[in-house]
Amino acid sequence: MSEFDTTLIHGGGVDDNNTGAVNVPIYNSSTYKYPELLGQVRWDYARSGNPTRESVERLMAHLEDGSGAYAFSSGMAAIHAVFSIFKPGDHVIIGKNIYGGTFRLINEYLKDYGIKFTSIDTRDLDSLEKCIQANTKAIYFETLTNPLLQFSDVKSIGKIAKKHGLLTIVDNTFLTPYLQKPLTMGADLVVHSATKYLSGHSDLMAGVVVAKDKEVGDKIYQAQNTMGATLSPQDSNLLQRGIKTLSVRMDRHIENAKHVIEFLKSDPKVAKIYYPGCDGDANFDNIKDQCAGFGGVLSFELQPGLDVKGFINHLQLFTLAVSLGAVESLAEVPAFMSHFEIPKETRLQIGIKDELVRLSVGIEDYRDLIKDLEQALKFA
C-alpha cells in the first residue's frame, strides 16, 4: 500500500471511463441501463451506488485502513446511520461531552424508539466498564471532544469493548485519518463529519462512516441504501478534491494553532486554554502515543466577568460562525451557538461556560490572526 500522502492523491479511483481523465468524472445519472432482463449490472440506481461516490468511499476506506466506507449527505446522517443498526432495548454507552447535534439526536429521537443510553466520561475507564450491562451493544465517543478537546484513549476503550463483545464507535472528525487511525487501534466504526477537515473549504456538507469489518459495514450500507441520505455526485467530487490537500492543510492548521496558543497564554484576560498538551494534560502521554498531531481547534475561557460578546463581536479576521476545519479561521461561543441545545445545567456540568470561546484556526498568516485576537480582546 502507498504512503498516506500518495494515497490522498491517487487512492479510490474508479477506472470505468475511456477518456484518460486523471479525475473520476461526475456521474449525474440517477439510473443505469440493464443489458437485458435479469442481466447483471454494477450500477442500477444512484441511491444504491454511484461511481463518483464510490471513488471517495474507496479513498476513505484506504485512508482509514477499513474494509469499506459509506458517504452521506451530512455528518448527522452518518451518525444516524450508525445508531440505526441498534434495536429497541439495546444499550449504548456514550461520551458525556458529545457534539450538540448528536445529543439532540439521542435525546429527542433515538430514546423514543427504545434505545437505551448511558452517558459517561470515557476518560474514566473504570467507570466506563462498570456501566456495561447485559444488553450493552456499543461504546460511542469522540476522540477529541467538542469544544473542550478532551482526549479519550481509543486503544484502552477498544480493549474493554472487545473483552465484553461490544462495538467501539469513534467520531474522529477533529483528528482525521491523517492524525489518528482508530480502526488500527481497536475501533470497529469511525465516523466523520466530512463537512469539516476532510472537505476543508466550507463549501459542502458530508458525512462518512468507515467500517473495520465487512459484516458491520454491510449494516451501514443497508442503512445508507434504505434511508437514502447519500452524498450527491457533485459533493462527492468536491469532497475528494478537498481530501487531496488534507495533509498540507492540516500541517498549517496545527502550526498556526501553536502560535495562537502561545499568544493566548501571554494575555492576562485569558483564564484557561483547552488544547491537548496544555496545562499539564493528564492524558498527554497517551495522546502523543496515539496521535500524530492535535488539529487546529482550540478553546479558551475569558476571565470571569469579562465581556465575551464584546470580544467576539469585534473580531475582524476570525469569522463568527459555527463549524470548523476549513481554510478560513472561525470563532464561536459554544454556550450560545453549537451547544445551545444542551440544557444550561448540563452544559455547565460538563464544563462549557458562558465565557468559553472556540477557535477553528485556519491557514492564514498566523501573525494576522494574532493581531485580530489582540485587538478584539481590548473589548472584552
C-alpha positions as CSV (number, residue, x, y, z in Angstrom):
1,M,0.0,0.0,0.0
2,S,1.2,3.5,-0.8
3,E,2.2,6.0,1.9
4,F,-0.5,8.3,3.3
5,D,0.2,11.4,1.2
6,T,0.3,9.4,-2.0
7,T,-3.0,7.7,-1.2
8,L,-4.6,11.1,-0.7
9,I,-3.9,11.9,-4.3
10,H,-4.2,8.5,-6.0
11,G,-6.4,6.4,-3.8
12,G,-10.0,5.5,-4.6
13,G,-10.1,5.9,-8.4
14,V,-12.9,4.2,-10.4
15,D,-11.4,3.2,-13.7
16,D,-14.5,2.9,-15.9
17,N,-14.1,5.6,-18.5
18,N,-12.1,5.7,-21.8
19,T,-11.1,9.3,-21.9
20,G,-7.8,9.1,-19.9
21,A,-9.2,11.7,-17.4
22,V,-7.0,12.0,-14.3
23,N,-10.0,12.6,-12.2
24,V,-13.1,10.5,-11.7
25,P,-16.0,12.0,-13.7
26,I,-19.1,13.4,-12.0
27,Y,-21.8,10.8,-12.9
28,N,-25.1,12.6,-12.7
29,S,-27.2,9.8,-13.8
30,S,-30.0,8.7,-11.4
31,T,-30.5,5.3,-13.2
32,Y,-28.4,2.9,-15.3
33,K,-29.2,0.7,-18.2
34,Y,-29.5,-3.1,-17.9
35,P,-28.0,-5.1,-20.8
36,E,-31.0,-7.4,-20.7
37,L,-33.8,-8.6,-18.4
38,L,-32.2,-10.3,-15.4
39,G,-28.8,-9.2,-16.6
40,Q,-26.0,-8.5,-14.1
41,V,-25.1,-4.8,-13.6
42,R,-22.7,-3.0,-11.3
43,W,-24.9,0.1,-11.1
44,D,-28.6,0.3,-11.2
45,Y,-29.9,3.3,-9.2
46,A,-28.0,6.2,-7.7
47,R,-29.2,5.8,-4.2
48,S,-27.7,2.3,-4.1
49,G,-24.4,3.3,-5.7
50,N,-22.8,5.9,-7.8
51,P,-19.3,5.7,-9.4
52,T,-18.3,9.2,-8.2
53,R,-19.5,8.5,-4.7
54,E,-17.8,5.1,-4.7
55,S,-14.5,6.7,-5.6
56,V,-14.4,8.9,-2.4
57,E,-15.7,6.0,-0.4
58,R,-12.9,3.8,-1.6
59,L,-10.4,6.6,-0.8
60,M,-11.7,6.9,2.8
61,A,-11.6,3.2,3.3
62,H,-7.9,3.2,2.2
63,L,-7.0,6.2,4.4
64,E,-8.6,4.6,7.5
65,D,-7.5,1.1,6.8
66,G,-11.1,-0.1,6.7
67,S,-13.0,-2.7,4.7
68,G,-15.4,-0.2,3.4
69,A,-16.6,3.4,3.7
70,Y,-20.1,5.0,3.2
71,A,-20.6,8.6,2.3
72,F,-23.7,10.5,3.5
73,S,-25.3,13.9,2.9
74,S,-24.2,15.2,6.3
75,G,-22.3,14.3,9.4
76,M,-25.6,13.9,11.3
77,A,-26.9,11.5,8.6
78,A,-23.8,9.4,9.1
79,I,-24.2,9.4,12.9
80,H,-27.9,8.5,12.4
81,A,-26.9,5.5,10.2
82,V,-24.6,4.2,12.8
83,F,-27.2,4.3,15.6
84,S,-29.8,2.8,13.2
85,I,-28.0,-0.6,13.4
86,F,-29.3,-0.9,17.0
87,K,-32.7,-2.2,18.1
88,P,-35.2,-1.2,20.8
89,G,-33.9,-2.4,24.1
90,D,-30.2,-2.2,23.1
91,H,-28.0,-0.2,25.4
92,V,-25.2,2.1,24.2
93,I,-22.6,3.9,26.3
94,I,-21.9,7.3,25.0
95,G,-19.3,10.0,25.8
96,K,-20.5,12.6,28.3
97,N,-19.3,15.5,26.2
98,I,-20.6,14.9,22.7
99,Y,-21.5,17.2,19.8
100,G,-24.7,19.1,20.3
101,G,-26.4,17.6,17.2
102,T,-25.6,14.1,18.4
103,F,-27.0,15.0,21.9
104,R,-30.2,16.2,20.2
105,L,-30.5,13.0,18.0
106,I,-30.2,10.8,21.0
107,N,-32.4,12.6,23.4
108,E,-35.1,13.9,21.1
109,Y,-35.3,10.9,18.7
110,L,-33.5,7.7,19.5
111,K,-34.6,7.3,23.1
112,D,-38.2,7.5,21.9
113,Y,-37.5,4.4,19.8
114,G,-36.4,2.3,22.8
115,I,-32.6,2.5,22.5
116,K,-31.1,3.0,26.0
117,F,-28.1,5.2,26.6
118,T,-25.7,5.8,29.5
119,S,-23.6,9.0,29.4
120,I,-20.1,8.7,30.9
121,D,-16.8,10.4,30.9
122,T,-15.0,8.0,28.6
123,R,-11.6,9.1,30.0
124,D,-12.6,7.2,33.2
125,L,-12.0,3.6,32.2
126,D,-13.1,2.1,35.5
127,S,-16.4,3.9,35.5
128,L,-16.9,3.1,31.8
129,E,-16.5,-0.7,32.4
130,K,-18.9,-0.6,35.3
131,C,-21.6,0.9,33.0
132,I,-21.7,-2.2,30.8
133,Q,-24.9,-4.1,31.1
134,A,-26.2,-7.4,29.7
135,N,-27.9,-5.5,26.8
136,T,-25.0,-3.2,26.1
137,K,-24.0,-3.3,22.4
138,A,-21.5,-0.5,21.8
139,I,-19.4,2.4,23.2
140,Y,-19.6,5.6,21.2
141,F,-17.3,8.5,21.8
142,E,-15.3,11.3,20.2
143,T,-11.5,11.1,20.1
144,L,-11.3,14.8,21.0
145,T,-14.5,16.3,22.5
146,N,-16.1,19.4,21.2
147,P,-15.4,22.1,22.5
148,L,-13.1,21.1,25.4
149,L,-10.7,19.0,23.4
150,Q,-10.7,16.2,26.0
151,F,-8.9,13.0,24.7
152,S,-10.3,9.5,25.1
153,D,-7.9,6.5,24.9
154,V,-9.0,4.6,21.8
155,K,-6.8,1.6,22.5
156,S,-7.9,1.1,26.1
157,I,-11.6,1.6,25.3
158,G,-11.3,-0.8,22.4
159,K,-9.8,-3.5,24.6
160,I,-12.6,-3.1,27.1
161,A,-15.2,-3.3,24.4
162,K,-13.6,-6.4,22.8
163,K,-13.5,-8.1,26.2
164,H,-17.3,-7.7,26.5
165,G,-18.1,-8.3,22.9
166,L,-19.1,-4.7,22.2
167,L,-18.6,-2.4,19.2
168,T,-16.3,0.5,19.5
169,I,-17.6,3.5,17.6
170,V,-15.4,6.6,17.3
171,D,-16.2,10.1,15.9
172,N,-12.8,11.1,14.6
173,T,-13.8,14.4,12.9
174,F,-11.3,16.6,14.8
175,L,-8.2,14.4,14.1
176,T,-9.0,12.9,10.7
177,P,-7.0,9.8,9.5
178,Y,-4.0,12.0,8.9
179,L,-3.5,12.3,12.7
180,Q,-5.2,9.2,14.0
181,K,-6.5,5.9,12.6
182,P,-8.9,4.4,15.3
183,L,-9.6,1.3,13.3
184,T,-5.9,0.2,13.7
185,M,-6.3,0.7,17.5
186,G,-9.3,-1.5,18.1
187,A,-12.3,0.6,16.9
188,D,-14.9,-1.1,14.7
189,L,-16.5,2.0,13.2
190,V,-15.2,5.5,12.5
191,V,-17.5,8.5,11.9
192,H,-16.5,11.8,10.3
193,S,-18.3,15.0,9.7
194,A,-16.6,15.4,6.3
195,T,-18.0,18.9,6.2
196,K,-15.0,19.8,8.4
197,Y,-11.4,19.0,7.8
198,L,-11.9,16.4,5.1
199,S,-13.6,18.9,2.8
200,G,-11.7,21.8,4.3
201,H,-13.4,24.7,2.4
202,S,-16.8,25.3,3.9
203,D,-18.5,24.6,0.6
204,L,-20.3,21.3,1.2
205,M,-22.0,19.1,3.8
206,A,-21.0,15.4,4.1
207,G,-20.5,12.6,6.4
208,V,-18.5,9.3,6.2
209,V,-18.6,6.1,8.1
210,V,-15.7,3.6,7.8
211,A,-16.0,0.0,9.0
212,K,-13.2,-2.3,10.0
213,D,-15.0,-5.5,9.1
214,K,-17.4,-6.2,6.2
215,E,-20.1,-7.7,8.4
216,V,-20.6,-4.4,10.3
217,G,-20.0,-2.4,7.1
218,D,-22.9,-4.2,5.4
219,K,-25.2,-3.0,8.1
220,I,-24.1,0.6,7.5
221,Y,-24.6,0.1,3.7
222,Q,-28.1,-1.2,4.4
223,A,-28.9,1.9,6.4
224,Q,-27.5,4.1,3.7
225,N,-29.4,2.5,1.0
226,T,-32.7,2.2,2.9
227,M,-32.7,5.8,4.4
228,G,-31.3,7.3,1.2
229,A,-29.3,10.2,2.8
230,T,-26.4,9.6,0.3
231,L,-23.8,12.1,-0.8
232,S,-24.5,13.6,-4.2
233,P,-22.1,13.0,-7.2
234,Q,-21.3,16.8,-7.2
235,D,-20.5,16.8,-3.5
236,S,-18.6,13.5,-3.7
237,N,-16.3,15.1,-6.3
238,L,-15.8,18.2,-4.1
239,L,-15.1,16.1,-1.1
240,Q,-12.5,14.0,-2.9
241,R,-10.8,17.2,-4.2
242,G,-10.7,18.5,-0.6
243,I,-9.2,15.3,0.8
244,K,-6.3,15.6,-1.6
245,T,-4.9,18.5,0.3
246,L,-5.7,17.2,3.8
247,S,-2.2,16.8,5.0
248,V,-0.8,20.1,3.7
249,R,-3.7,21.9,5.1
250,M,-3.6,20.1,8.5
251,D,0.1,20.9,8.9
252,R,-0.6,24.6,8.5
253,H,-3.7,24.4,10.9
254,I,-1.5,22.8,13.6
255,E,1.4,25.2,13.2
256,N,-0.9,28.3,13.3
257,A,-2.8,26.9,16.3
258,K,0.6,26.6,18.2
259,H,1.3,30.3,17.5
260,V,-2.2,31.3,18.6
261,I,-1.9,29.3,21.9
262,E,1.4,31.0,22.7
263,F,-0.2,34.4,22.3
264,L,-3.2,33.5,24.4
265,K,-1.0,32.2,27.2
266,S,0.6,35.6,27.4
267,D,-2.7,37.6,27.7
268,P,-4.0,38.1,31.3
269,K,-7.6,38.2,30.1
270,V,-7.4,34.5,29.2
271,A,-8.2,32.3,32.2
272,K,-7.7,28.8,30.6
273,I,-6.8,27.2,27.3
274,Y,-8.2,23.9,26.1
275,Y,-5.9,22.0,23.7
276,P,-4.2,18.6,24.1
277,G,-1.0,19.1,26.0
278,C,-1.9,22.5,27.5
279,D,-1.8,22.9,31.3
280,G,-0.3,19.6,32.0
281,D,-2.9,17.4,30.4
282,A,-3.0,14.1,32.4
283,N,-3.6,12.1,29.2
284,F,-0.8,13.7,27.2
285,D,1.4,10.6,27.1
286,N,-1.4,8.6,25.6
287,I,-2.3,11.4,23.2
288,K,1.3,11.5,21.9
289,D,1.3,7.7,21.5
290,Q,-1.9,7.6,19.6
291,C,-1.9,10.8,17.6
292,A,0.4,12.4,15.1
293,G,-0.9,15.8,16.0
294,F,-3.8,17.5,17.6
295,G,-5.5,19.6,14.9
296,G,-6.4,23.2,14.6
297,V,-9.3,23.6,17.0
298,L,-8.7,25.1,20.4
299,S,-10.9,26.7,23.1
300,F,-10.2,29.2,25.8
301,E,-12.1,30.9,28.7
302,L,-12.1,34.6,29.3
303,Q,-11.6,35.6,32.9
304,P,-14.9,35.7,34.9
305,G,-16.8,38.9,34.4
306,L,-15.3,39.8,31.1
307,D,-17.5,40.6,28.1
308,V,-17.4,37.6,25.7
309,K,-19.9,39.4,23.5
310,G,-17.6,42.5,23.2
311,F,-14.7,40.3,22.3
312,I,-16.4,38.1,19.8
313,N,-18.2,40.9,18.0
314,H,-15.0,42.9,17.4
315,L,-13.2,40.1,15.7
316,Q,-12.5,41.1,12.1
317,L,-10.4,38.2,10.5
318,F,-12.0,35.4,12.5
319,T,-15.5,34.8,11.2
320,L,-18.3,34.4,13.7
321,A,-19.7,31.1,12.6
322,V,-20.3,27.5,13.7
323,S,-18.5,24.6,12.1
324,L,-14.7,24.1,11.9
325,G,-11.8,22.7,9.9
326,A,-11.9,25.0,6.9
327,V,-9.1,27.1,5.4
328,E,-10.6,30.3,6.9
329,S,-10.5,30.9,10.7
330,L,-13.8,30.8,12.6
331,A,-14.8,31.7,16.1
332,E,-17.9,30.8,18.1
333,V,-19.3,30.8,21.7
334,P,-20.5,27.2,22.3
335,A,-22.9,28.1,25.0
336,F,-24.9,30.3,22.6
337,M,-24.2,28.6,19.3
338,S,-23.0,25.0,18.7
339,H,-24.1,23.6,22.1
340,F,-27.2,25.8,22.7
341,E,-29.4,22.6,22.5
342,I,-27.8,21.3,25.7
343,P,-29.6,22.5,28.9
344,K,-27.6,25.1,30.7
345,E,-27.3,22.9,33.9
346,T,-26.0,20.0,31.9
347,R,-23.7,22.3,29.9
348,L,-22.1,23.8,33.0
349,Q,-21.6,20.3,34.5
350,I,-19.5,19.3,31.5
351,G,-17.5,22.5,31.7
352,I,-19.0,24.6,28.9
353,K,-19.2,28.0,30.5
354,D,-20.6,31.2,29.0
355,E,-17.1,32.7,28.8
356,L,-15.8,29.8,26.6
357,V,-14.7,30.7,23.1
358,R,-13.9,28.1,20.5
359,L,-11.5,28.9,17.6
360,S,-11.0,26.9,14.4
361,V,-7.6,28.2,13.3
362,G,-7.4,28.4,9.6
363,I,-4.4,28.6,7.2
364,E,-4.0,32.4,7.0
365,D,-0.8,34.0,8.2
366,Y,-0.7,33.4,11.9
367,R,0.6,37.0,12.6
368,D,-2.6,38.4,11.2
369,L,-4.7,36.0,13.3
370,I,-2.8,37.1,16.5
371,K,-3.3,40.8,15.6
372,D,-7.0,40.2,15.3
373,L,-7.3,38.4,18.6
374,E,-5.2,41.1,20.3
375,Q,-7.4,44.0,19.1
376,A,-10.6,42.2,19.9
377,L,-9.5,41.3,23.5
378,K,-9.4,45.0,24.2
379,F,-13.2,45.0,24.1
380,A,-13.7,42.0,26.5
